[in-house]
């Protein structure tokens, strides 16, 4: 019945697994869901495509949020309304410092809130931080998978294409990567007391001095090295969700 569906994403109000992996592309959501046992498509409305299944016995939600934080935050909010308590964003990003290669993973410790939406919800001084346990679970899963990875701060920026404002706002600030949605997730999770983090596959270099136009031909995320990174990142993300659920169960057991 329509009253049992949430208004924007059209996901069910109840029944979704509480651990969610969120991605931008609906096709990527389907690709990740294909790694699950018993995967089923729950809903598909606008850019919001949602699956449920299990990873090594853990029930998991996989959902797409589209491009950009203003639309993505609607999914995050409605998933939280539907009972999701743990979120990991699995996406792509541009490297912002030397030493981070194409296909590498960047595990976000926190994000710059330049997302175009959270500034309208609460003061700019409020931080966008990953849950420490999510950072550690992602790092542990990346190490176990042998995936090249880096930890650091990321810049969530609403504009994808460069404009008259150069991408040097945070020169020498130690940022690892730039992407478009993570800070909205981290703020949503912090406000609601949920667990959240993010891992990003590098699909190019965004810092001007890192771009090798002659050898790369410019930005092209459709390369084998990126596809291989995405495959590794999907497994790392799902395994990190399992580790988080395992840790939560152990802490509940000790508390009892």
N, C-alpha and C positions, 0 to 999 in steps of 0.2 A: 504494500500500500504506500502511496506517495508520502503520507505523514511519517512513515518509518525511514524516510530518506532525508539526509541533510540537504539544505537548499541550494548550495553553490556547486558542490562536487557530486551530489546525488549518491553519496556512499551511505550504506546502512548505519543507523544510529547505534546499533549494537551488533556484536558477533565477530568483529574483526580481531585478529591476534594483536596483543598489546605491543609487540616488537615490530617496528616498521623501518623499511629501507625506502627512502624517497629519492627519486631521480628526476631529471628534467624531461627526457624524451619518452613518450609513450612506447615507442619501439624498444627502448632500452629496458623499460619496465617489463615488457614481454620477454626479452632476452634473459633478464635476471630470473623471472618467474620460471623459465624453462629449466633452471638449475634446481628448482624445488621439487619435492615429492608431492604428488597430488595437487598440483597447482590448478586453480580455477580463477577465471576472470569474474570479479565481483561486480564491477561497474566500469563504464566508459562514457564520460560526459565531458565535453569540451576537451581540454588538455589533460584531464584527470582520469587516468586509467589505473585501476586498482585490481590487484590479484591477492589471493591468499594461498598458502601452501605450507610446507614444512621443510626445514633445513636440519638434517641430522636429528630429527625428532622434535625440533622446536617450531611451533607455529609462528609464521612470519607473514606480515603484510608487506607487499611491494606496491608502491604507488608513484605515478608521475605527476609533476607539478608544473610543467611547462617552463617557459623562459621568462625570467624576471621575478623579483621578489614580490611585487604587489599582487600578482596572481598566485604565486607559490604560497604566500602566507595564508591564503584562504584554505588551501589544502591542509597545511599544518594545523590550523585552528580547528578545522572540522574533524581531522583525524584525532586530535586531542579530545574533542567533544565526544567522539565515538569510542573513547577508551584506550587509545594508544598512549603508552607511557614512556616508551623508549624509541628515539628517532636517530637514525644515521642517514645523513645525506651523502650520496655517492654520485659525484658529478665530474666534470672536466674543468680545467683551469689553465691559465697561462702562467708560465714561470716568471717570477719577478726578481730573481737573483741568480748569479752564476752557480753552476754546480748542480742544478736541478734539470735533469734531462727529459726529453720527450718519453712518455710512457711511465715515468716515475710517479709514485704516489706522494701526495702532500696531505699529511694529517693535521687538521686545523686545531690549534690551541685556542684561538680566539679570532674574531673578525672585526674589521673596520666597518662601521655602520653607514655606508654610503649607498644604501640599498634602494632609496627612493620611497620607502613606506614606513619604516619604524620611526623615522624622524617625526612623523605625523601622529605617532601613538604615545610617545613618551620622550623625556628630555634626552638630548644628545649625549649627556654625560653617562647615561646608563650603558653598561658594557654588554657586548655580545661575546660570551665565553662558552667554550665547550665544557661539558661535564668532565672532570678529571678521569673518572672511570672509563668514559668513552674513548678518550685519548689513549689511555693505557691499553684498553682492549684492542683498539685498532693497531697500535704499535706491536702488540704481542702477535696479533693475527698476521700482520705484514711480515714480521720476522719469521714466523713459522712457514709462511708461503714462499720465503726467499724473494719477496718483492722489494725492489729498490724503493726506499721511502724516506721522507723528510718530515720533521715536525716544525711548525711555525705559525706565524700570523698570516692571515689571508685578508685580502681587500675585497669586500662585496661591493660592487659598483653597478649602479642601475644602467648606465650606458654601455652598450657593447662596442659600437663603432667609435673610433676616435673622433674628436671634434676639435674646436679651436683651443680647448683647455688641454695642455699636454699631460701625458701620463707620468709626470715627475713629482706629483704631490707628495709622495712618500719616499722619495730618494733617500737612501742612507738610513731608512727606518727599519730595515731588516725584514720586510715583508717577503713571504715565500711565494705567494701566488695571488692571482686575481680571478674572481668568478662573480656570480650574479645573484645568488639566493641564500647563501648560508647564514648570514647575520640575521635574517628574518626568522629562520628556524631557531637559532640560538636564543634570540630574545623571547620568542614565543615559549620555548621550553623553560627558560629561567622564570618568566612570569607565572607559569603554571606549576612549577616545581617538578618538571620532568627531566629525564636524562636525554641528552642530545650531543651529537658530534658530527664530524664530517671528514670524508676522505675524498680527495680529488685527483684525477688522472691528468697529468700535464699533457696538453695537446699542442703546445706552441710556446713561444717566448713573447711576453708582452712588454718587458722593459726594452725601451728603444735600443739601447746599446747591445742587447742580447740577440736582436733579430738579424739573422744572416739571410738577407733577401736573395743574394746571388746563389747560395747553395740550396735554400729551401723553397724558393719561389714564393715566399710569403706564407701567410697563415693557411694551413691545410690540415684540418683535424682528421681527414679520411685517409690515414696512412697505417701501414701494418704495425708500426711501433706503437701507435696510439691504440689500435684495436687490441693488441696484445696486453697493453696496460689496462684496458677496460676489462678484459677477461680476468686478469689477476685481481683487479680492484673489486670486482663483483664477489669473488670468493672471499677476499679479505673482509669485505663489508658484512657478508652473511655470517662468517665465522666470528667476527667481532660481536654481532648481535647474540650469537650463541654464548660467547664468553660472558657477556653482560648478564644474560639471563641466568647463567650458571652461578655467577657471583652473587646475584640478587637472591637466588634460592638458598645459597649457603648462608648469607647474612640473615635471612628470615629464620633459617633453622637454628642459628646460634642465638638469635633474639628470643626464640621460643624456649 
